[in-house]
Amino acid sequence: MIDNWWIDLVALILLLVLGYVLYMAETTGIGQPDLDEQETLPTDDSPEGLRIYPATLIRQCGYRPDQVRLLYWTAKLMLALVMPLIAVELVLGQLPIWMVVLSALGGFFIPELWLLARRRKRRSDISGSLSFFINLMVVYLQTGMNLTQAFRQAAAYGLTPTNPLAEEVELLTREIEAGRDRDTAFAMLAKRTGVLAVKQLASVISVGFRAGSPITETLRGQADLLKARQSQMATELVNRRSMEAMLPMLLICFPVFLVLVLFPAVLQMSDVLKMIGELF
């Protein structure tokens, strides 16, 4: 039987390795590909589409799938080993085999949960800055710049360098300058971000160019639509928070109501019943 200090030592080593893996994953960004490099994402009928390796999910989190593939599998294996050791340490005894297997499976799928949370935050950041970005891009278009220049200037001077939308727009402009078709580049931008508003923006720009309509008016209408949608979402969020805030109030007020209102009433009813009983 393995002593507890061996379990602690193995768990400590695995946690150190896992910490290094997470640090490398955090410092590995999208990166800037060469001009002749065309980044692609897996299609539904490709081997990557089998979800064995969630390349699309990883890319929508802001990482290059080819750069974090080794880190991804290392983190999954480390967590699958660490979680049973932690469970054994907490229980201070021998666990049933089904609990060991369950904890290992839970640790194996923790990276997916972390990626889903990161993707949700990244999508929220992109959606929140998209309306201002489009308005700023319209201003640059009105000064005589073409669409690619307006995209680059709006991302450089209207967004912070760490904003995920700025990173994606920079990659978009480099792809267009490298010769990629504009419709394809915008479609890849929508797929890389996974944001519905970006997909709608790509569709609006594509249709606007084909129809020959003024692109500035098209973008301004899209910006107004996004602003109205964000206002509606903010109102819904406030209403939902208000309803959530009422639950603790009800949990506090209901016992107080029982004590202040019902309890005296029950005492009075008890006294009345005693008086009736004495009369008969």
N, C-alpha and C positions, 0 to 999 in steps of 0.2 A: 504493500500500500504506500502511496506517495505521501510524504510528509507535507504539511501545509506550507513550509517555507519554500519548498520546490515549486509549489503552485504559485506562490507570490512571485518568485523569481521569473518563472516562465511568463506569467501575466504581465510583469513589469517590462520584460524584454519585448513582448508583443505590442504592448501599449506604446513603447518608445518607437518601434518600427511604424506603428500605425500613425503616431503623431508626425513622424517624418513624411510619411506618404501624404497625409492631409496637408502638411505645409507645402509640399511640392505641388499638390493639386491646386492649392489656393494661389500660388505664385505663377502657375501656368495659365496664362490668359489665352485670348484668341490668337494673338500674334498677327503679324502682317505677312501674308504670303508674297512670294515673288510675283512679278507682273505676269509671267507666263504660267503661273499656277492657278488653276481653276478649282476652287473648293466645291465639292459635291457632297450631297447627303444621300443616304440609302433610299431607294424606292421600295414600294410595298412588295415587289416581286423579287427583290434582291436578297441574298443571304442575311444582310444586316436587318432586313425587315422582319426577320423571325424573332426579334426581341431578345436574342441570345446576348447581344451586346447593344444596349440602347443608344446608338450613335446619335439619333435625332434628339433624344432627351438631353444627352450630354452637350450637344451643340447649342441647344436652346438655353442651357445654363451658362453659356459664355465660354466653353472650352472647345478646343479642337479635338475631335474624337481620336484622331491618330496620335495625338500627343499624350493623352491621358489613359490610353488603353491599358498599359501596364499598371499604372497607378490604380485604376479602377478595380482590376482583378486582384491586385495585392491587398487593397483595402477590404474587399469582400472576404478573402481568405483569412486575413488577420482577425477580422471581426468574428468570423465563424469559429475561430480558435479561442478568442478572448472571452466571448460570452459564456461558453460552458465553464471556463475556469472561474469567472466571476460568480456564476451561479453556485459552483461547488464551494467557493470561499464564503459566500453569504450563508449557505445552509450549514457549513461546517460539518459536512458529512458526505456520504456517498449518495449520489442522486440516482433515481431510476433512469434507465436508458432512454425512455421516451422524453424525459425532461431535458436530458443532454442533447438529444437530437433536435428538440423544439428550440432550445436556446441557440444551438448552432445555426438552425435555419433562420431564426430571427436576426442573428448577427449578420448572416449572409445577405439579407435583403435590407439592412439598414442603409447602405449607400443609395438605393433607389428612393427611399423616403427622404434622404437629405437632398438628392437631386431634384425631387419634386418640389420641395420647399424652396430651394434656390431658384428653380425655374419660375415659380409663382412670384417671387419677389422681383426677379428680373423683368418679367412681363409687366408687372405693376409699374416699375420704374420707366419702362419704355412707353407704356400707355399714358402715364402722367405727364411726360415731357413732349409727347407727339404733337399736341395742339399748338404749343408755343413754337415748336420747331417748324411746323408748316407755315405759320404766320410769318416767321422770320425768313423762311425760304421765299415766300411771295414777295417780300420786300426786296430781296436780292434779285429776283427775276425782273422786277419792275425797273431795276437799275440797268438792265441790259445783259445780265449774265445768262448763260445757257443753264439747262437743268442740272448738269453735272457740277458746274461751278457753284450754283446756288446751294446744292446739297452740301458740298464740302464747306462752303463759307458758313452756312447755318449751323453745321455740326461743330465747326472750329470755334466760332464766336458766340454761339447761343447755348451750347451745352458744355458741361464740365468734362474734362478728359476721361473721368472714370464712369461717365454715363454710358450704359450699354448701347443706347441708340447712337451715340457718337462713334463708337467702335464699329457698329454695323454699317453706318453710313460711309465711313471711311473705306471699309472693305468694298462696299457697293461701288463707290466712285473709282476705286482702283480696278475693279472688274470691268467697268464700262470703258475706262481708258485703255485697258489691255485688249479690248476688242470684243468683249462678250456682248451679245444682243441685249438691248435695253429691257425688253419684256422678260427675257430669261433671267437677267440680273435682278429685276424687281421681284420676280417669282421666287428666286432663291433667297432674297432678303426676307420675304414673308415666311418661308419655310424655316429659315434659320432662327427667326425670333419666335414663331408660333403665336404671334399676336394678331387677332382678328382685324384690328384697326389698320395694321400695316398691310395686311392682305387686301383690305378694301382700298387703301391708298394706292397700292400697286395696280389694282384693277382700274381705278379711276384714272391714273396717269396713262395707262395703256390705251384705254378707250378714248381718252381725250386726244392723244396723238393720232389715233386712227381716224377719229371723226374730224380732226382739224379744229377743234374748239380751243379758245384761249386757255392755256394751262394755268395762268394765274387765277382766273375766275373759278376754274375747277378746283384748284387747291384751296382757295378761300372758302368755297362751299363745304369742302371736306373738313376744314378747320372749324367752321361754325358747327358742323354736325358733331364733331368730336367734343367741342366745348359743351354743347347741349347734353350730350350723353354723359360726360363727366359730372355735370351739374346734377343730372338725374341720379347717377350712382351715388353722389355725395348725399343727396337727400334721402335716398333709400338707406344708406349707411347710418345716417343720423337717426332715422326712424327705428332701425333695427337696434342700435345702441340704446335708444330710449326704452324699447321693450325689454332688452336684456337688463337694463338698470332697474326695471320695475320688479323683477323677480326677487332680488335680495330684500327690497322694501316689503314685498308681500310676505316673505319668510319671517321678517322681523315684526311686521304689524299684525299678522294673524295671531300669533301667541299673545301679543299685547291686547288684542281685541278680546280674546277668550278670557284673559285675566280681568280686564276692566269692565267688561259688559256681561258676558255670560256667567262668570263666576258669582257676582253679586245676585244676578237673577236666579241662579240655581239655589243660593242660600235662602233667598226670599221664598221661593217655591217650597223649599224644605220646611221653613218655619210655618207656612200656610198649611202644609200637609200635617204637621205636628198638631197645630191648633184644631184642625178638622178631626184628627184622631182623638184628641182629648174630649171634644164635644160628643163624640159617639162612643 
